[in-house]
């Protein structure tokens, strides 16, 4: 069953979901065919607007988004919607969006995913998955746990 949440139909490939989470055609003219399309976009930099879309889907304020992206809130707040963020911030944003896409494919609902992200998790030594999304290593760990849940392993 697919659930429409945050205005996004949760059916589709992980690339398609990540693209939708980041703003669809506002983020990238065409739906990505592979991860390489995301690599090209991250090298050019993504707009603040895409980060705002991601924050909306995650149901967090931009202040928390700034923390996840290792930016000061003032720096992020000063940027206009069309301003482009640097390569590292863009890449981290895309990886977080990919994790959200994987999570929503597992939970089939953004609200359930967001509740899971903010609950302490035994598989992560009692840490909340959300708190690990600010580094590539943390994102990888969260994705591993999501993979275990997808495979039916209690996590």
N, C-alpha and C positions, 0 to 999 in steps of 0.2 A: 504494500500500500504506500502511495506517495502522499506526503503531507505538504500543503502549501504553508510555509511559515516565513515570516520576514519578507513576504512577497516573492519568494523563490521556490520554484517547484523542485523538490529534492530528488527527483528522478534524473538519471543521466550519469555520464562518466565522471570520474573524479576531476578531470581537467575542465569539463563543462561546468561542474558545480563551483570549482574554485574561480573560474571566469565570471560566473554569475555573482558570487560573493563579493568579488572586487569591483563589480559595476557593469559587467557585460560589455556592450559595445562602447560604453563610456570609458571603460578600462582598456579595451583592445578591440580594434575594428571587427575582427572575425574571431569566432570561437577557436581556441587553440586546438591544434591537431595532436601535439605532443608537448612534453615538458620543455623541449627546445624553444618553443614559442614563448614560454614564460621566461626562459633564460635571456632571450633577445630583449624582451620588454624590461626585465630587471636591469639589464646593462644600460638601457636608455634612461631608466628611472620611471617610477609610477607617480601618478598625481596624488596630492593630498586627498582629493575626492575619493580615490579608491580606498585609501586608509579609513576614511570616514564610513564608507560602505561596510568595510570589514568590521569596524567598531560597532556599527548598527546591528550587524548579524550576530556579533558576539554579545550584544546587549551590555556594552560597557561604555563609560564616558571616555572622551578623548584623553583625559588625564591618565587613565589606566592604559590606554593604547600607547601613549608616549612612553610609559614605563616599559611596556612589552618591547617597544622598538628601540629602547636604550637612547631615547631623546629627552631633552628637557621639554616640559609641557609648554613653556614660553616659546621655544623654537618652533614647535609644531603649531601652536596657536597663531603665530605670526604669519604662517604660510597661507597663501590664498588657495582656493580649491584646485585651481589649475597648475599651481606650482609643482615642480617635479622634485621628488626626494632622491637622495643619493642611492648609489647602487646597493650598498649593504642594507640600508633601511628598506629599499624596494624588494630585495631578495628575501629578507626576513618576513616582510608583509605577505609575499607570495607563499612562502613556506607555511605561515600561520593559516592562510586561506586554504592551502592544500590539506592541512590538518583538520580544519573545520569541515572541508568537503568529505574527508574520510570519516570523520566523526558523525556527520549527518547521514552518511550512507549506512553507518552501523546503527545509529539510534532512530533514524527515519524521522527526526523532528529536531529542530534547532533548540526548542525549549528544554527537551530532555538532555540534549548534548550540553547545553550551557549549565544545567544543574550538575551534570557529571563533572564538568570542568572545574567547578567550584567546591567539590567534595573531596575530602581527604581520601587517598587511595593507597591501600595496602601494598599494591605492586610497585608503588613509587615511594616506599618507606614513609607512608603517611602524608606525603606532600600532595597538594592540590595540583592536578594537571595544568590548570591555568598558570600557576606560578612558574612552570617550567618552559612556557612558550616564548621566553625572551632570549633563548640561545638555540643554535642549531642542534646541539646535543640534547637539550631538553625536549625540543620538538620531536627528535628521533625517538626518545623514550616514550613520549605520549603516543606517537604513532604505533610503537610496538605494543603498547597496552591496548590500543584500539584494535589492532590486528588480532590480539589474543581474544578480545571480547567477540570480535567478528567470527572467530573460529570456535566460539563456544567455551572458551577457557575462562573460568571465573577470575576476574581481576578487580 
